[in-house]
Structure formats: structure tokens, C-alpha cells
Amino acid sequence: MTRANGLLLAVCSRVVALAALLALVGALPWLSGRDPARSILRAQYGESVPDPVALASIREKLRLDDGPLVLFGRWLAGVLRGDLGTSWVTGAPVAPGVWSALGVSLALMGAALAVALVVAALLVLRGLWRGGTTRRGGALGAALTSTPEFLLGTALLLIVAVWLGWAEPYGWSGPQHVALPALALGIPAGGLLGRLADDAIPGAFRESWVRTWTTSGLPRRTIACGVLRRSLPALFPQLTIVVVGLTGGAVAIEQLFAIPGLGRLALGAAAAQDLPVVQGAVLALAVLAVVASILATTAQRLVVGPALDAAGLQPPPPEPGQPGRRVWLVPGVLGGLLLAAVLAGLLRDPTQVDTGLRLASPSWDAALGRDALGRDLLARLGHGALRTVGVAVAVSAVAFALGVAAGLLPRLTQGAAELANAVPPVLVGLITAAAFGPSTGGAAVAVAATAWAPLALHVAALVREELASGYVQACWLLGASRIRVLVVHVLPGVLPPVVRHAMLRLPGVALAIASLGFVGLGTQPPTPEWGRILAEAMPYVERAPWAALTAAAALVLLGAVSITASTALGAARAHPR
């Protein structure tokens, strides 16, 4: 396939994916079976008993009886003229509000991205300077990635803004309002980038050119810069994901700090079924995703240079393993602690309410304390693990399979991957809940619909570099088929880092599933889930911090188990017995 044909195919995939997404968003009221006029009237006046005359007037004014396809076509025709339409709720033009919210989100994203890059640099600096021989930054990065953003934001809000008075707690009127939300968003994102970079740097140090540079007497700083340049291109798609996620996916932080950003605007409009605003916000996020993807691809080509087209890349030699059973010591101990807590909780009743013991501190009767209704937190933690972790593992497995398959066909799936990453997960949850109803299955579908995209972009970037290596070019010359080259020669080098990436995202998947349940789009109360435990404890975090720390510690421990287990698997693979 020529480069021109490949470019045309990528453009077509983006256009088709964007049109399908916008059409699906436009059908949201009809998927839910709710009358759009009733939702609009409630958003305007908050009436508990809608007036039939007022409902009929709204339907006639907005021409809702024309159906979703006609309304979408009408809105799309306006977009082609540069008009994003008029809000169904306020009657104001959509474009000014969307651009204003996008400006706020971009400013917040810029500050959070700066924090993320600093955190990532600190995590990889030691391993980069020591020649990739230490990977302690990876475990710390996994712990930071597993930290829920809204829990970190709440802690910063209480400690820095309320107790110390060093920053403004709410609003968006100047630089004084940027620091706390930027830290809450940037620290977990920096942990993800640092962990992925820490995973790529040792492989670059094992390439033959590093030995050549070392024996030639080049300074350590020069070698470290060369390794960094070699390692970063495969991470550029992940940087794109972080940029778009920090812009449209920061709904919880925008709600917590009362920031008028794009994610908050889209979520509020979706709840009110104000379709022109939702479609305008999604369109802005989609354009941002496409622009960021193009910039990442361009940066990758500029950094790697002509090696992509001249078969100038070489695969690193196998990673030296750590023989013996010691590599399983850390994941075994951490996993044992988590399993022991879960098993102990399964022996208790998670739904028994005792208001006389509400927010009670840890004791012999309740080792982890009690929640706001007096329920045993250890019991809720144990029973919540069955749904939260079990469903998260299943969703992660599905996302991994979809991501690998999509990553092998990047030109066909690039548009869908970019848009899946651009849409806030809560908005996808609203769509799936409208189609399937609020349930654990609906929440799992919503998370899986977006969780495959980062893995697909990671696979595509790694496959692109593998195909540019000399030995793959030799396979083409020897007449090997594309399927054989991908399965036999490319996938073995691509799958290990992608598996570790998928395991790194497991705690985030668990939190996303549980968060959808908390907002009413997943498993319904009183079924325990880790995210619900955490969210229910947020109003009482100052009075009973153990209630929030229970689920937060479980999620961080799950992340530590995931990353240490993936490291042990890599060592076992390199040193089979």
C-alpha cells in the first residue's frame, strides 16, 4: 500500500468514526426511551409534574418528532456552515460556550501536562543515568497511576486549600485556581508516562549501538540522550492519550473544583439531553484528538528520522532475567495481603446497617472501621472485590484482545481509537446505560468501549518500529507473507510491553467500572464496590479518613500487584526453567 493510499484510508477511518459517534450521541434520548421534551422542561424549570401543553410546545419548537436521523442531518448541515446549533435548554448559541469551556480545559491540560512530564522525568532519571539497570521508578509509577484522581484532588483540597490556606479551593478566575487540579490530574498521568518510559529504556540500552557508543568513549550524558531519543517515539501515542484525556476526561476534577471545563459541560448537557451542546463538545474533543494524533505521528517521524523507511531500527536482545523464585516474592506478598483482606471480608455481612456505629474507627469488631451507615468496611471491601476486580480483569482481557487486533490494522482503526480516547468515559456510560440499562454489564461495556484505545495505539507504534527493522525487511525479501511476519516475527517483540501496559491499566479499569456504579450507571445499591466505597466516603474524609483510605489502599495495592507480577512474568519468560 502506498503512503498516499494509507493516508487516505486513515482520513476515511477518522471521518466514518466521527460521524458514527456523533450520530450515536444524537440518538441518546431515543435510546433511553425517555421523552426529550420532558428532560428539557425539567432542566429549564425543574417541574416535577410536566405540563402537557408545555411539552407539546417544546416538541414543536425543536421539531423533535422528526426523529434522531433528521435532527442529526440538520445539525451536521449547520456544522458544515460553521454553526454548532442552539442549545435546547437555554436557547443560546452552542459555539461560544463550547469554545470557552475548551479554552479552560486546554489551560488546565497544559498545567497538568507540565506536572505529568516533571513526574515522569523524575521517575526515569535514575534508570536513565544508571544505564537501565534499575527500574524502581516503574513500581512507583504504578502506584501513582493507581491513585484515584478525585481522591488525590480531595486530599489536596482539604490539606492545601482548607487547612493550610495556600490555594483557592474552588472556581476558575486566575492562576491561583490552577495548581491543585493540575497536581491532581498530572501526578497519576505522570506515573503512567514514567512507568511506560521505564519499561522502554532498558530495551534501548541493550541495543548494539549503545555498546558501540560506550566502547568509543562517548560521555554518559550523550549516551543517555541517545537512549531517551530511541525510547520516546513509541510513547508519543500514549502522550496523545494523556493530552486528550486531561482535556475531556477530567470530569471528576472539574466537578470537585467547580471548573467550567469541556468535560463538565458535556456531562451536564448529556444529563439534560441538550443534544446540540453534547454534540458540539464531542466534536471539539474529536478535533483535538485528531490534531494531537497527527502531531504525535509527525514528532515520531522527526525523532526517529529516516530509520523508519530505511530498515535502520534493530530489535533489542532479550532482557536478562532474574532466575530463581525471588522475583515472585514481592507480588506474592502484596497479593497475599490483598487476598487475605478479601477473604476476611467475605466472611462478614456487607449490608448490615448499624447507625449507632456510623463512621466508627477501626476496632476488633471492624478491623477497617465502618462507613456512614455503620456497615463493616472490611466486609464491603471483600464482597466488592468480587465485582470490581473480577469485572475489571474481564474487561482488561477484552480490551487487550481488541487493542492488539486494532493495533495490527492501524490505518483502519486509527480514527475509532482516537475518538474512543477522546470521549469522557462517563458520557459513554450514559449511552450504554440508555441502551442496556444501569447494570454491571452496561458499565463493563462502557469501560471496554474506551479501554482498548490506548493499547491499540501502543501496539500500532511498536509494530511500526518492528516493521522498520532490518530482519523484518529481510523476511519480506525472502517472500514471507504479511500474516507470517506479523505472527512469527513482530508480535513476540510487541506483546510483552503491551501486556505490562494492560496490567498497569487494570486498577484504572476497576476504578472506572466502580465510578460508573457510583453515579448510577453501573451496579445498583446496596451492592458493594470499591469505587462506591471510596466515593461514599468522600463527604466524611476529614472526620473519618479510614473510610476513604480503605478502598484507595486496595486500588493502590492492586496496582502494585499488577506491575510486580508483570515484571516477574517478564523475568520468568527471559529465564525459563
JOCOR-V100786 format. One record per backbone hydrogen bond with DSSP energy under -1.0 kcal/mol. CO is the residue of the C=O (numbers start at 1). NH is the residue of the N-H. If there is no record, write none. Layout:
BEGIN
co	nh
CO	NH
CO	NH
END
This chain:
BEGIN
co	nh
2	6
3	7
4	8
5	9
6	10
7	11
8	12
9	13
10	14
11	15
12	16
13	17
14	18
15	19
16	20
17	21
18	22
19	23
20	24
21	25
22	26
23	27
25	28
27	31
28	32
35	39
36	40
37	41
38	42
39	43
40	44
41	45
42	46
51	55
52	56
53	57
54	58
55	59
56	60
57	61
58	62
59	64
63	66
64	67
67	71
68	72
69	73
70	74
71	75
72	76
73	77
74	78
75	79
76	80
78	83
79	82
85	94
87	91
92	87
94	98
95	99
96	100
97	101
98	102
99	103
100	104
101	105
102	106
103	107
104	108
105	109
106	110
107	111
108	112
109	113
110	114
111	115
112	116
113	117
114	118
115	119
116	120
117	121
118	122
119	123
120	124
121	125
124	128
125	129
126	130
127	132
135	138
136	140
137	141
138	142
139	143
140	144
141	145
142	146
144	147
148	152
149	153
150	154
151	155
152	156
153	157
154	158
155	159
156	160
156	161
157	162
158	163
159	164
160	166
174	177
175	178
178	182
179	183
180	184
181	185
182	186
183	187
185	189
186	190
187	191
188	192
189	193
190	194
191	195
192	196
193	197
194	198
195	199
196	200
197	201
200	204
201	205
202	206
204	207
207	210
208	212
209	213
210	214
211	215
212	216
213	218
214	217
219	223
220	224
221	225
222	226
223	227
224	228
225	229
226	230
227	231
228	232
232	235
233	236
235	239
236	240
237	241
238	242
239	243
240	244
241	245
242	246
244	248
245	249
250	254
251	255
252	256
253	257
254	259
257	171
259	261
261	265
262	266
263	267
264	268
265	269
266	270
267	271
268	272
269	274
273	275
274	278
275	279
276	280
277	281
278	282
279	283
280	284
281	285
282	286
283	287
284	288
285	289
286	290
287	291
288	292
289	293
290	294
291	295
292	296
293	297
294	298
295	299
296	300
297	301
298	302
299	303
300	304
301	305
305	308
306	309
306	310
307	312
313	470
325	328
326	329
328	332
329	333
330	334
331	335
332	336
333	337
334	338
335	339
336	340
337	341
338	342
339	343
340	344
341	345
342	346
345	348
354	357
355	358
357	360
360	370
366	363
366	369
369	377
371	359
371	374
373	354
375	371
376	380
377	381
378	382
379	383
380	384
381	385
384	388
385	389
385	390
387	391
388	392
389	393
390	394
391	395
392	396
393	397
394	398
395	399
396	400
397	401
398	402
399	403
400	404
401	405
402	406
403	407
404	408
406	409
409	413
410	414
413	417
414	418
415	419
416	420
417	421
418	422
419	423
424	428
425	429
426	430
427	431
428	432
429	433
430	434
431	435
432	436
433	437
439	443
440	444
441	445
442	446
443	447
444	448
445	449
447	450
447	451
452	456
453	457
454	458
455	459
456	460
457	461
458	462
459	463
460	464
461	465
462	466
463	467
466	469
468	313
469	473
470	474
471	475
472	476
473	477
474	478
475	480
476	479
481	485
482	486
483	487
484	488
485	489
485	490
486	491
490	493
490	494
491	495
494	498
495	499
496	500
497	501
498	502
499	503
500	504
501	505
505	509
506	510
507	511
508	512
509	513
510	514
511	515
512	516
513	517
514	518
515	519
516	521
517	520
524	527
529	533
530	534
531	535
532	536
533	537
537	540
538	541
540	544
544	547
545	549
546	550
548	552
549	553
550	554
551	555
552	556
553	557
554	558
555	559
556	560
557	561
558	562
559	563
560	564
561	565
562	566
563	567
564	568
565	569
566	570
567	571
568	572
569	573
570	574
571	575
END
